[in-house]
């Protein structure tokens, strides 16, 4: 194929790993199985400035810590484990200063069970706080909260899943949208006494002004 695209972009390769594709190279994507498809998408922008560096101060941790050096869906050692603190309460990491327009937004996170197998991805503040979805990495299920829609969980390689949903209602215009990643206990509760050990591996946070989630866009300090 002759392709015109003035940026690098990502695809899922034949090994089930996320990889970057060079400028003007077509993306033959294996997300749906052994036979590739030509991946065509509209222009999109990941508004999360540090999409992988969960240890950066950009991400606030409450009742939780992060530890790096784990193999991610790209095959590199750039994933983190979000670990529940040995405290009673919520266990989460979030970014709190996203600029939001009057529009729909889609949220993406790659996750893998690490003692815990349930998590919640949620938009807050300039979104209704029930804008989100719950994901069960063992049962392989995705469940919308009341202001989330199109929740989806897609299995990748090495136990990883791509978890996505879209806001049901438009955001409120402002610069204080939140992207939160919450650990859930075995009962699906968001608040409990943690053990300081269990958690979920996380990678690739993505927040797009789109009515559906696109392929992964890596950021290292800018949107």
C-alpha positions in Angstrom: 0.0 0.0 0.0 1.0 3.6 -0.6 0.3 5.4 2.7 0.6 9.1 3.7 0.8 9.7 7.4 3.2 12.3 8.8 3.7 10.7 12.3 4.8 7.4 13.7 1.8 5.3 14.9 1.3 2.0 16.7 -0.1 -1.3 15.7 -0.5 -4.8 17.3 2.0 -7.1 15.5 1.8 -10.8 14.8 3.3 -11.6 18.2 0.5 -9.7 19.9 2.8 -6.8 21.0 2.3 -3.1 20.5 5.0 -1.7 18.2 5.6 1.7 16.5 5.4 2.0 12.8 7.4 4.6 10.9 6.0 7.7 9.0 4.2 6.7 5.8 4.3 3.0 6.5 0.9 1.2 6.5 -0.2 -0.5 9.7 -1.1 -4.1 9.3 -2.7 -4.8 12.6 -3.2 -8.3 14.2 -5.6 -7.3 17.0 -8.3 -9.5 15.6 -6.2 -12.7 15.3 -3.8 -14.3 12.8 -5.0 -12.5 9.7 -4.0 -8.8 9.7 -6.2 -5.8 8.8 -5.2 -2.5 7.4 -5.6 -0.1 10.4 -7.2 3.2 9.3 -8.1 5.8 11.9 -9.0 9.5 12.1 -6.5 11.9 13.5 -6.4 11.6 17.3 -4.4 13.0 20.3 -3.7 11.5 23.6 -4.2 14.2 26.2 -2.3 12.3 28.9 1.2 13.8 28.9 2.9 10.9 30.7 1.1 7.9 29.3 3.6 5.3 30.8 5.5 7.1 33.6 3.2 6.4 36.5 6.0 7.1 38.9 6.1 10.8 37.6 4.6 13.5 39.9 2.1 14.0 37.1 0.2 11.1 38.7 -1.1 11.4 42.2 -1.1 8.2 44.3 -3.6 7.7 47.2 -3.6 4.5 49.3 -1.3 3.0 46.7 2.3 2.9 45.4 3.8 2.1 42.0 6.8 -0.1 41.2 8.4 -0.1 37.7 10.4 -2.5 35.7 7.8 -5.0 34.5 7.3 -6.3 30.9 4.6 -4.3 29.1 2.4 -5.1 26.1 5.2 -3.7 24.0 7.6 -6.3 25.2 9.7 -3.7 27.0 10.2 -3.4 30.8 8.2 -0.1 31.0 5.1 -1.3 32.9 4.3 -0.5 36.5 2.5 -2.4 39.2 -0.1 -0.4 41.1 0.1 -1.8 44.6 -2.6 -1.4 47.3 -1.2 0.2 50.5 -1.7 -1.6 53.9 -4.4 1.0 54.8 -8.2 1.1 55.0 -9.7 3.1 52.2 -9.5 3.6 48.4 -6.3 2.6 46.5 -5.8 4.6 43.3 -3.6 6.7 41.0 -5.0 9.7 39.0 -4.2 12.8 37.0 -6.3 15.8 37.9 -5.6 18.6 35.4 -7.0 17.6 32.1 -8.5 20.2 29.8 -12.0 19.2 28.9 -14.3 20.5 26.1 -18.1 20.0 25.6 -17.7 16.6 23.9 -17.4 12.9 24.4 -14.1 11.3 25.5 -12.7 7.9 25.4 -10.4 6.3 28.0 -7.9 3.5 27.5 -5.7 1.6 29.9 -3.7 -1.6 29.5 -3.9 -3.8 32.6 -2.7 -7.2 33.9 -3.7 -9.0 37.1 -1.1 -8.8 39.8 -2.7 -10.3 42.9 -5.8 -8.2 42.3 -7.8 -8.8 39.1 -10.4 -6.1 39.3 -10.0 -2.4 38.6 -12.0 0.7 37.7 -11.1 3.4 35.2 -13.0 6.6 35.9 -13.4 10.2 34.7 -14.1 12.7 37.5 -14.7 16.4 38.4 -15.5 17.9 35.0 -17.2 14.6 34.3 -19.9 13.0 36.4 -18.1 10.8 38.9 -19.9 7.7 37.6 -18.3 8.2 34.2 -16.3 5.0 34.0 -16.2 1.2 33.7 -15.2 -1.8 35.9 -12.9 -4.4 34.4 -12.4 -8.0 35.6 -9.1 -9.4 34.3 -10.0 -13.0 35.3 -13.6 -13.2 34.1 -12.5 -11.0 31.1 -15.5 -8.7 31.5 -16.1 -5.0 31.1 -19.1 -3.3 32.9 -20.1 0.4 32.3 -20.8 2.6 35.2 -24.0 4.7 34.8 -22.3 7.5 32.8 -20.0 5.2 30.8 -20.7 3.4 27.6 -19.1 0.9 25.2 -16.9 -0.6 27.8 -14.7 -3.2 26.2 -11.9 -5.6 27.3 -9.6 -7.1 24.6 -7.1 -9.8 25.4 -3.5 -9.3 24.3 -0.4 -11.3 24.8 1.2 -12.4 28.2 -1.9 -11.8 30.3 -2.4 -8.1 29.3 -5.8 -6.6 28.4 -6.7 -3.4 26.6 -9.5 -1.8 28.7 -11.6 1.0 27.1 -14.8 2.9 27.6 -16.4 6.2 26.4 -18.2 8.9 28.4 -21.9 8.7 28.0 -22.4 12.4 28.5 -20.2 15.3 27.3 -17.6 16.7 29.6 -18.0 20.2 31.2 -15.7 22.8 29.7 -12.7 23.5 31.9 -9.2 22.4 32.9 -9.9 20.0 35.7 -10.9 16.7 34.3 -9.6 13.7 36.1 -8.3 10.3 34.9 -8.5 7.8 37.8 -7.3 4.2 38.0 -8.8 2.4 41.1 -8.0 -1.0 42.4 -11.1 -3.0 43.4 -11.2 -5.9 45.9 -12.6 -9.4 45.1 -16.1 -8.1 45.7 -15.7 -5.2 43.4 -15.6 -2.7 46.3 -13.5 0.5 45.8 -12.6 0.8 49.6 -11.1 -1.9 51.7 -8.1 -2.8 53.9 -5.1 -3.4 51.6 -2.3 -5.8 52.3 0.6 -3.7 50.8 1.4 -6.5 48.3 -1.3 -7.1 45.8 -2.2 -4.9 42.9 -2.6 -4.7 39.1 0.1 -4.1 36.4 -0.7 -1.0 34.3 0.6 0.6 31.1 -0.5 3.1 28.5 -3.1 5.5 29.8 -4.9 7.3 27.0 -7.6 10.0 27.1 -9.0 11.1 23.7 -11.6 13.6 22.5 -13.2 10.8 20.5 -16.4 8.8 20.6 -14.4 5.6 20.5 -10.9 4.6 21.6 -8.1 4.4 18.9 -4.8 2.7 18.9 -2.2 3.5 21.5 -0.5 6.9 21.4 2.7 7.1 23.5 3.5 10.4 25.2 6.6 11.4 27.2 5.9 14.9 28.6 3.5 16.5 26.0 0.1 15.7 24.7 
